[in-house]
Amino acid sequence: MNFNMLTLETATTTSGNGAGSWIGIIIYLVVIFGAMYLLLIRPQRKKQKEEKKMRENLQVGDEIVTIGGIYGRVISLKEDTIVIESQSDHSKLTIARWAMQTNNTVHDDAPAK
């Protein structure tokens, strides 16, 4: 009889600790995923948003650098492509809009009041 009470008490204590440990694990995982979001995903999305804005605000005559390291001046713009003129030999190149890395031309983007 004493053995049965000990087994029942042990089972109750084990299930109580098991539920508490599961809650701790879930909280730990939520904290880890939250930290990953704040440290990795959010800054990457912000950077992608800035790059998209830069590519949309591109104008004819801007000095750009492609992801391949080619410096050039924008000659014409189309929906998905850009025609640039290289600085060294003035040859014309057609590149994809996504292949533009930086825009070296400074524009006055004064906010409208």
C-alpha positions in Angstrom: 0.0 0.0 0.0 2.8 2.3 0.7 4.4 1.5 -2.7 1.2 2.6 -4.5 1.1 5.9 -2.8 4.7 6.6 -3.6 4.1 5.8 -7.3 1.1 8.1 -7.5 3.0 10.9 -5.8 6.0 10.5 -8.2 3.7 10.5 -11.2 2.0 13.7 -10.1 5.3 15.4 -9.4 6.8 14.3 -12.7 3.8 15.5 -14.8 3.8 18.9 -13.0 7.5 19.4 -13.7 7.1 18.2 -17.3 4.5 20.8 -18.1 6.6 23.6 -16.5 9.6 22.5 -18.6 7.5 22.6 -21.8 6.4 26.1 -21.0 10.0 27.1 -20.4 11.1 25.6 -23.7 8.4 27.3 -25.6 9.3 30.7 -24.0 12.9 30.1 -24.8 12.1 29.3 -28.5 9.9 32.4 -28.8 12.8 34.5 -27.4 15.3 33.0 -29.8 13.1 33.5 -32.9 12.3 37.1 -31.7 16.0 37.8 -31.4 16.7 36.3 -34.9 13.9 38.5 -36.3 15.3 41.7 -34.7 19.0 40.9 -35.5 18.8 39.3 -39.0 15.4 39.5 -40.8 14.4 43.1 -40.0 17.6 44.8 -41.1 17.7 42.7 -44.3 14.2 43.8 -45.2 15.1 47.4 -44.5 18.1 47.1 -46.8 16.0 45.5 -49.5 13.5 48.3 -49.2 16.2 51.0 -49.6 17.7 49.2 -52.6 14.3 49.0 -54.3 13.7 52.7 -53.7 17.1 53.5 -55.2 16.4 51.5 -58.3 12.9 53.1 -58.7 14.3 56.6 -58.4 17.0 56.1 -61.0 17.2 58.8 -63.7 18.9 59.2 -67.1 22.3 60.7 -66.6 23.0 59.1 -63.2 26.4 57.6 -62.5 26.0 54.0 -61.3 28.0 50.9 -60.4 26.8 47.5 -61.3 27.2 44.4 -59.1 29.9 43.3 -61.5 31.9 46.4 -60.8 31.2 48.3 -64.0 31.0 52.0 -63.7 28.7 53.8 -66.2 26.2 56.5 -66.9 22.5 55.8 -67.5 21.5 56.4 -71.1 18.0 55.0 -71.1 15.6 53.3 -68.7 13.1 50.6 -69.4 10.9 48.6 -67.0 13.3 45.7 -66.3 16.5 46.9 -68.1 18.9 49.9 -68.1 21.2 50.9 -70.9 24.5 52.4 -69.6 27.5 53.9 -71.2 30.8 52.7 -69.8 33.3 55.4 -68.7 36.4 53.9 -70.2 35.5 53.3 -73.9 32.0 54.7 -74.1 30.5 51.4 -75.1 26.8 50.8 -74.4 25.7 48.0 -72.2 22.2 46.7 -71.4 21.9 45.4 -67.9 19.1 44.2 -65.7 17.7 46.7 -63.3 18.4 44.3 -60.4 22.1 44.3 -61.3 22.6 47.9 -60.3 24.4 48.1 -57.0 24.9 51.8 -56.2 23.9 55.2 -57.6 26.7 57.6 -57.2 24.7 60.7 -58.3 23.3 62.8 -55.4 19.8 64.0 -56.0 18.1 66.8 -54.0 15.2 65.0 -52.5 13.7 67.9 -50.6 10.4 66.9 -49.0 7.4 68.8 -50.4 5.8 71.1 -47.9 
